[in-house]
Amino acid sequence: MVTGDGAAPGWNAADRELLRSLLRRSDYATSDLDAKAGPDHDRETVIIGRILEGMIQCDGYPSSEKQRMAADREALLCWEDEGGSIGVMDLGATSTAGDA
């Protein structure tokens, strides 16, 4: 939640300035945030922790429609009878059993 002055609750002016300094130092890349040694190290570590806790990491991001469509359907079928079954799907391949 943001207050009327644009600040998040619990953030004072010193914290906001430290956040700006952290972001400038990492060239605004959250993956490059690093607390520097010095008197503000602990506060920088807390701020970096807040940022990382509020982010969805790549491995936690849901798959896009494009990624799901590109998934290997044959590999998905190998889950049959292993608890991850998606059911029998017609892959357009010829059957190896019962062909005459």
Chimera marker file (.cmm) of the C-alpha trace (Angstrom):
<marker_set name="trace">
<marker id="1" x="0.000" y="0.000" z="0.000" r="1" g="1" b="0" radius="0.5"/>
<marker id="2" x="1.270" y="3.450" z="-0.862" r="1" g="1" b="0" radius="0.5"/>
<marker id="3" x="0.449" y="6.520" z="1.166" r="1" g="1" b="0" radius="0.5"/>
<marker id="4" x="-0.520" y="9.942" z="-0.189" r="1" g="1" b="0" radius="0.5"/>
<marker id="5" x="3.117" y="11.081" z="-0.385" r="1" g="1" b="0" radius="0.5"/>
<marker id="6" x="4.066" y="8.076" z="-2.539" r="1" g="1" b="0" radius="0.5"/>
<marker id="7" x="5.856" y="6.238" z="0.270" r="1" g="1" b="0" radius="0.5"/>
<marker id="8" x="5.145" y="2.713" z="1.427" r="1" g="1" b="0" radius="0.5"/>
<marker id="9" x="4.163" y="2.430" z="5.101" r="1" g="1" b="0" radius="0.5"/>
<marker id="10" x="7.121" y="1.814" z="7.382" r="1" g="1" b="0" radius="0.5"/>
<marker id="11" x="9.633" y="3.453" z="5.024" r="1" g="1" b="0" radius="0.5"/>
<marker id="12" x="11.218" y="6.654" z="6.248" r="1" g="1" b="0" radius="0.5"/>
<marker id="13" x="13.178" y="9.144" z="4.165" r="1" g="1" b="0" radius="0.5"/>
<marker id="14" x="16.519" y="7.513" z="5.053" r="1" g="1" b="0" radius="0.5"/>
<marker id="15" x="15.246" y="4.084" z="3.933" r="1" g="1" b="0" radius="0.5"/>
<marker id="16" x="13.983" y="5.522" z="0.645" r="1" g="1" b="0" radius="0.5"/>
<marker id="17" x="17.332" y="7.210" z="0.008" r="1" g="1" b="0" radius="0.5"/>
<marker id="18" x="19.157" y="3.975" z="0.821" r="1" g="1" b="0" radius="0.5"/>
<marker id="19" x="16.848" y="2.100" z="-1.579" r="1" g="1" b="0" radius="0.5"/>
<marker id="20" x="17.608" y="4.606" z="-4.334" r="1" g="1" b="0" radius="0.5"/>
<marker id="21" x="21.320" y="4.188" z="-3.649" r="1" g="1" b="0" radius="0.5"/>
<marker id="22" x="21.041" y="0.384" z="-3.807" r="1" g="1" b="0" radius="0.5"/>
<marker id="23" x="19.143" y="0.526" z="-7.098" r="1" g="1" b="0" radius="0.5"/>
<marker id="24" x="21.576" y="3.007" z="-8.663" r="1" g="1" b="0" radius="0.5"/>
<marker id="25" x="24.545" y="0.886" z="-7.565" r="1" g="1" b="0" radius="0.5"/>
<marker id="26" x="23.005" y="-2.228" z="-9.188" r="1" g="1" b="0" radius="0.5"/>
<marker id="27" x="22.020" y="-0.255" z="-12.305" r="1" g="1" b="0" radius="0.5"/>
<marker id="28" x="18.375" y="-0.948" z="-11.388" r="1" g="1" b="0" radius="0.5"/>
<marker id="29" x="18.798" y="-4.726" z="-11.829" r="1" g="1" b="0" radius="0.5"/>
<marker id="30" x="17.278" y="-6.509" z="-8.840" r="1" g="1" b="0" radius="0.5"/>
<marker id="31" x="19.387" y="-9.584" z="-9.609" r="1" g="1" b="0" radius="0.5"/>
<marker id="32" x="22.534" y="-7.532" z="-8.916" r="1" g="1" b="0" radius="0.5"/>
<marker id="33" x="21.518" y="-6.091" z="-5.540" r="1" g="1" b="0" radius="0.5"/>
<marker id="34" x="24.304" y="-6.452" z="-3.017" r="1" g="1" b="0" radius="0.5"/>
<marker id="35" x="24.765" y="-4.855" z="0.396" r="1" g="1" b="0" radius="0.5"/>
<marker id="36" x="28.098" y="-3.092" z="0.658" r="1" g="1" b="0" radius="0.5"/>
<marker id="37" x="30.272" y="-3.218" z="3.726" r="1" g="1" b="0" radius="0.5"/>
<marker id="38" x="29.857" y="-0.220" z="5.991" r="1" g="1" b="0" radius="0.5"/>
<marker id="39" x="27.567" y="1.321" z="8.569" r="1" g="1" b="0" radius="0.5"/>
<marker id="40" x="24.410" y="0.735" z="6.455" r="1" g="1" b="0" radius="0.5"/>
<marker id="41" x="25.130" y="-2.927" z="5.661" r="1" g="1" b="0" radius="0.5"/>
<marker id="42" x="22.397" y="-4.295" z="7.955" r="1" g="1" b="0" radius="0.5"/>
<marker id="43" x="19.772" y="-1.849" z="6.678" r="1" g="1" b="0" radius="0.5"/>
<marker id="44" x="20.730" y="-2.607" z="3.062" r="1" g="1" b="0" radius="0.5"/>
<marker id="45" x="20.416" y="-6.344" z="3.773" r="1" g="1" b="0" radius="0.5"/>
<marker id="46" x="16.895" y="-5.820" z="5.161" r="1" g="1" b="0" radius="0.5"/>
<marker id="47" x="15.861" y="-3.719" z="2.151" r="1" g="1" b="0" radius="0.5"/>
<marker id="48" x="17.241" y="-6.303" z="-0.295" r="1" g="1" b="0" radius="0.5"/>
<marker id="49" x="15.358" y="-9.002" z="1.615" r="1" g="1" b="0" radius="0.5"/>
<marker id="50" x="12.118" y="-7.032" z="1.309" r="1" g="1" b="0" radius="0.5"/>
<marker id="51" x="12.603" y="-6.665" z="-2.431" r="1" g="1" b="0" radius="0.5"/>
<marker id="52" x="13.406" y="-10.339" z="-3.001" r="1" g="1" b="0" radius="0.5"/>
<marker id="53" x="10.482" y="-11.509" z="-0.850" r="1" g="1" b="0" radius="0.5"/>
<marker id="54" x="8.111" y="-9.447" z="-2.968" r="1" g="1" b="0" radius="0.5"/>
<marker id="55" x="9.349" y="-10.856" z="-6.272" r="1" g="1" b="0" radius="0.5"/>
<marker id="56" x="8.223" y="-13.956" z="-8.151" r="1" g="1" b="0" radius="0.5"/>
<marker id="57" x="11.374" y="-15.821" z="-9.125" r="1" g="1" b="0" radius="0.5"/>
<marker id="58" x="11.679" y="-17.318" z="-12.617" r="1" g="1" b="0" radius="0.5"/>
<marker id="59" x="11.236" y="-20.895" z="-11.434" r="1" g="1" b="0" radius="0.5"/>
<marker id="60" x="8.016" y="-19.934" z="-9.637" r="1" g="1" b="0" radius="0.5"/>
<marker id="61" x="6.470" y="-18.156" z="-12.608" r="1" g="1" b="0" radius="0.5"/>
<marker id="62" x="3.545" y="-19.963" z="-14.245" r="1" g="1" b="0" radius="0.5"/>
<marker id="63" x="4.130" y="-21.374" z="-17.723" r="1" g="1" b="0" radius="0.5"/>
<marker id="64" x="2.864" y="-19.302" z="-20.595" r="1" g="1" b="0" radius="0.5"/>
<marker id="65" x="0.488" y="-20.646" z="-23.219" r="1" g="1" b="0" radius="0.5"/>
<marker id="66" x="3.381" y="-20.684" z="-25.690" r="1" g="1" b="0" radius="0.5"/>
<marker id="67" x="5.537" y="-22.784" z="-23.330" r="1" g="1" b="0" radius="0.5"/>
<marker id="68" x="2.697" y="-25.242" z="-22.719" r="1" g="1" b="0" radius="0.5"/>
<marker id="69" x="2.091" y="-25.606" z="-26.459" r="1" g="1" b="0" radius="0.5"/>
<marker id="70" x="5.782" y="-26.296" z="-27.071" r="1" g="1" b="0" radius="0.5"/>
<marker id="71" x="5.961" y="-28.991" z="-24.371" r="1" g="1" b="0" radius="0.5"/>
<marker id="72" x="6.915" y="-32.416" z="-25.608" r="1" g="1" b="0" radius="0.5"/>
<marker id="73" x="3.613" y="-34.275" z="-25.754" r="1" g="1" b="0" radius="0.5"/>
<marker id="74" x="5.393" y="-37.653" z="-25.958" r="1" g="1" b="0" radius="0.5"/>
<marker id="75" x="7.186" y="-36.911" z="-22.688" r="1" g="1" b="0" radius="0.5"/>
<marker id="76" x="3.894" y="-35.994" z="-21.071" r="1" g="1" b="0" radius="0.5"/>
<marker id="77" x="2.409" y="-39.338" z="-22.096" r="1" g="1" b="0" radius="0.5"/>
<marker id="78" x="5.201" y="-41.218" z="-20.300" r="1" g="1" b="0" radius="0.5"/>
<marker id="79" x="3.611" y="-40.057" z="-17.035" r="1" g="1" b="0" radius="0.5"/>
<marker id="80" x="0.758" y="-42.494" z="-17.664" r="1" g="1" b="0" radius="0.5"/>
<marker id="81" x="0.118" y="-44.656" z="-14.589" r="1" g="1" b="0" radius="0.5"/>
<marker id="82" x="2.595" y="-42.610" z="-12.506" r="1" g="1" b="0" radius="0.5"/>
<marker id="83" x="0.149" y="-40.258" z="-10.800" r="1" g="1" b="0" radius="0.5"/>
<marker id="84" x="0.806" y="-37.451" z="-13.250" r="1" g="1" b="0" radius="0.5"/>
<marker id="85" x="-1.309" y="-38.883" z="-16.005" r="1" g="1" b="0" radius="0.5"/>
<marker id="86" x="-2.931" y="-36.459" z="-18.383" r="1" g="1" b="0" radius="0.5"/>
<marker id="87" x="-4.898" y="-39.249" z="-20.048" r="1" g="1" b="0" radius="0.5"/>
<marker id="88" x="-4.474" y="-40.908" z="-23.377" r="1" g="1" b="0" radius="0.5"/>
<marker id="89" x="-4.003" y="-38.371" z="-26.131" r="1" g="1" b="0" radius="0.5"/>
<marker id="90" x="-4.163" y="-38.888" z="-29.875" r="1" g="1" b="0" radius="0.5"/>
<marker id="91" x="-0.757" y="-37.820" z="-31.095" r="1" g="1" b="0" radius="0.5"/>
<marker id="92" x="-1.451" y="-38.788" z="-34.670" r="1" g="1" b="0" radius="0.5"/>
<marker id="93" x="1.187" y="-41.538" z="-34.419" r="1" g="1" b="0" radius="0.5"/>
<marker id="94" x="0.527" y="-45.062" z="-35.545" r="1" g="1" b="0" radius="0.5"/>
<marker id="95" x="-0.204" y="-47.664" z="-32.924" r="1" g="1" b="0" radius="0.5"/>
<marker id="96" x="2.343" y="-50.426" z="-32.373" r="1" g="1" b="0" radius="0.5"/>
<marker id="97" x="-0.194" y="-52.873" z="-30.944" r="1" g="1" b="0" radius="0.5"/>
<marker id="98" x="-2.960" y="-54.479" z="-32.961" r="1" g="1" b="0" radius="0.5"/>
<marker id="99" x="-1.790" y="-53.320" z="-36.388" r="1" g="1" b="0" radius="0.5"/>
<marker id="100" x="-2.618" y="-55.866" z="-39.045" r="1" g="1" b="0" radius="0.5"/>
<link id1="1" id2="2" r="1" g="1" b="0" radius="0.2"/>
<link id1="2" id2="3" r="1" g="1" b="0" radius="0.2"/>
<link id1="3" id2="4" r="1" g="1" b="0" radius="0.2"/>
<link id1="4" id2="5" r="1" g="1" b="0" radius="0.2"/>
<link id1="5" id2="6" r="1" g="1" b="0" radius="0.2"/>
<link id1="6" id2="7" r="1" g="1" b="0" radius="0.2"/>
<link id1="7" id2="8" r="1" g="1" b="0" radius="0.2"/>
<link id1="8" id2="9" r="1" g="1" b="0" radius="0.2"/>
<link id1="9" id2="10" r="1" g="1" b="0" radius="0.2"/>
<link id1="10" id2="11" r="1" g="1" b="0" radius="0.2"/>
<link id1="11" id2="12" r="1" g="1" b="0" radius="0.2"/>
<link id1="12" id2="13" r="1" g="1" b="0" radius="0.2"/>
<link id1="13" id2="14" r="1" g="1" b="0" radius="0.2"/>
<link id1="14" id2="15" r="1" g="1" b="0" radius="0.2"/>
<link id1="15" id2="16" r="1" g="1" b="0" radius="0.2"/>
<link id1="16" id2="17" r="1" g="1" b="0" radius="0.2"/>
<link id1="17" id2="18" r="1" g="1" b="0" radius="0.2"/>
<link id1="18" id2="19" r="1" g="1" b="0" radius="0.2"/>
<link id1="19" id2="20" r="1" g="1" b="0" radius="0.2"/>
<link id1="20" id2="21" r="1" g="1" b="0" radius="0.2"/>
<link id1="21" id2="22" r="1" g="1" b="0" radius="0.2"/>
<link id1="22" id2="23" r="1" g="1" b="0" radius="0.2"/>
<link id1="23" id2="24" r="1" g="1" b="0" radius="0.2"/>
<link id1="24" id2="25" r="1" g="1" b="0" radius="0.2"/>
<link id1="25" id2="26" r="1" g="1" b="0" radius="0.2"/>
<link id1="26" id2="27" r="1" g="1" b="0" radius="0.2"/>
<link id1="27" id2="28" r="1" g="1" b="0" radius="0.2"/>
<link id1="28" id2="29" r="1" g="1" b="0" radius="0.2"/>
<link id1="29" id2="30" r="1" g="1" b="0" radius="0.2"/>
<link id1="30" id2="31" r="1" g="1" b="0" radius="0.2"/>
<link id1="31" id2="32" r="1" g="1" b="0" radius="0.2"/>
<link id1="32" id2="33" r="1" g="1" b="0" radius="0.2"/>
<link id1="33" id2="34" r="1" g="1" b="0" radius="0.2"/>
<link id1="34" id2="35" r="1" g="1" b="0" radius="0.2"/>
<link id1="35" id2="36" r="1" g="1" b="0" radius="0.2"/>
<link id1="36" id2="37" r="1" g="1" b="0" radius="0.2"/>
<link id1="37" id2="38" r="1" g="1" b="0" radius="0.2"/>
<link id1="38" id2="39" r="1" g="1" b="0" radius="0.2"/>
<link id1="39" id2="40" r="1" g="1" b="0" radius="0.2"/>
<link id1="40" id2="41" r="1" g="1" b="0" radius="0.2"/>
<link id1="41" id2="42" r="1" g="1" b="0" radius="0.2"/>
<link id1="42" id2="43" r="1" g="1" b="0" radius="0.2"/>
<link id1="43" id2="44" r="1" g="1" b="0" radius="0.2"/>
<link id1="44" id2="45" r="1" g="1" b="0" radius="0.2"/>
<link id1="45" id2="46" r="1" g="1" b="0" radius="0.2"/>
<link id1="46" id2="47" r="1" g="1" b="0" radius="0.2"/>
<link id1="47" id2="48" r="1" g="1" b="0" radius="0.2"/>
<link id1="48" id2="49" r="1" g="1" b="0" radius="0.2"/>
<link id1="49" id2="50" r="1" g="1" b="0" radius="0.2"/>
<link id1="50" id2="51" r="1" g="1" b="0" radius="0.2"/>
<link id1="51" id2="52" r="1" g="1" b="0" radius="0.2"/>
<link id1="52" id2="53" r="1" g="1" b="0" radius="0.2"/>
<link id1="53" id2="54" r="1" g="1" b="0" radius="0.2"/>
<link id1="54" id2="55" r="1" g="1" b="0" radius="0.2"/>
<link id1="55" id2="56" r="1" g="1" b="0" radius="0.2"/>
<link id1="56" id2="57" r="1" g="1" b="0" radius="0.2"/>
<link id1="57" id2="58" r="1" g="1" b="0" radius="0.2"/>
<link id1="58" id2="59" r="1" g="1" b="0" radius="0.2"/>
<link id1="59" id2="60" r="1" g="1" b="0" radius="0.2"/>
<link id1="60" id2="61" r="1" g="1" b="0" radius="0.2"/>
<link id1="61" id2="62" r="1" g="1" b="0" radius="0.2"/>
<link id1="62" id2="63" r="1" g="1" b="0" radius="0.2"/>
<link id1="63" id2="64" r="1" g="1" b="0" radius="0.2"/>
<link id1="64" id2="65" r="1" g="1" b="0" radius="0.2"/>
<link id1="65" id2="66" r="1" g="1" b="0" radius="0.2"/>
<link id1="66" id2="67" r="1" g="1" b="0" radius="0.2"/>
<link id1="67" id2="68" r="1" g="1" b="0" radius="0.2"/>
<link id1="68" id2="69" r="1" g="1" b="0" radius="0.2"/>
<link id1="69" id2="70" r="1" g="1" b="0" radius="0.2"/>
<link id1="70" id2="71" r="1" g="1" b="0" radius="0.2"/>
<link id1="71" id2="72" r="1" g="1" b="0" radius="0.2"/>
<link id1="72" id2="73" r="1" g="1" b="0" radius="0.2"/>
<link id1="73" id2="74" r="1" g="1" b="0" radius="0.2"/>
<link id1="74" id2="75" r="1" g="1" b="0" radius="0.2"/>
<link id1="75" id2="76" r="1" g="1" b="0" radius="0.2"/>
<link id1="76" id2="77" r="1" g="1" b="0" radius="0.2"/>
<link id1="77" id2="78" r="1" g="1" b="0" radius="0.2"/>
<link id1="78" id2="79" r="1" g="1" b="0" radius="0.2"/>
<link id1="79" id2="80" r="1" g="1" b="0" radius="0.2"/>
<link id1="80" id2="81" r="1" g="1" b="0" radius="0.2"/>
<link id1="81" id2="82" r="1" g="1" b="0" radius="0.2"/>
<link id1="82" id2="83" r="1" g="1" b="0" radius="0.2"/>
<link id1="83" id2="84" r="1" g="1" b="0" radius="0.2"/>
<link id1="84" id2="85" r="1" g="1" b="0" radius="0.2"/>
<link id1="85" id2="86" r="1" g="1" b="0" radius="0.2"/>
<link id1="86" id2="87" r="1" g="1" b="0" radius="0.2"/>
<link id1="87" id2="88" r="1" g="1" b="0" radius="0.2"/>
<link id1="88" id2="89" r="1" g="1" b="0" radius="0.2"/>
<link id1="89" id2="90" r="1" g="1" b="0" radius="0.2"/>
<link id1="90" id2="91" r="1" g="1" b="0" radius="0.2"/>
<link id1="91" id2="92" r="1" g="1" b="0" radius="0.2"/>
<link id1="92" id2="93" r="1" g="1" b="0" radius="0.2"/>
<link id1="93" id2="94" r="1" g="1" b="0" radius="0.2"/>
<link id1="94" id2="95" r="1" g="1" b="0" radius="0.2"/>
<link id1="95" id2="96" r="1" g="1" b="0" radius="0.2"/>
<link id1="96" id2="97" r="1" g="1" b="0" radius="0.2"/>
<link id1="97" id2="98" r="1" g="1" b="0" radius="0.2"/>
<link id1="98" id2="99" r="1" g="1" b="0" radius="0.2"/>
<link id1="99" id2="100" r="1" g="1" b="0" radius="0.2"/>
</marker_set>
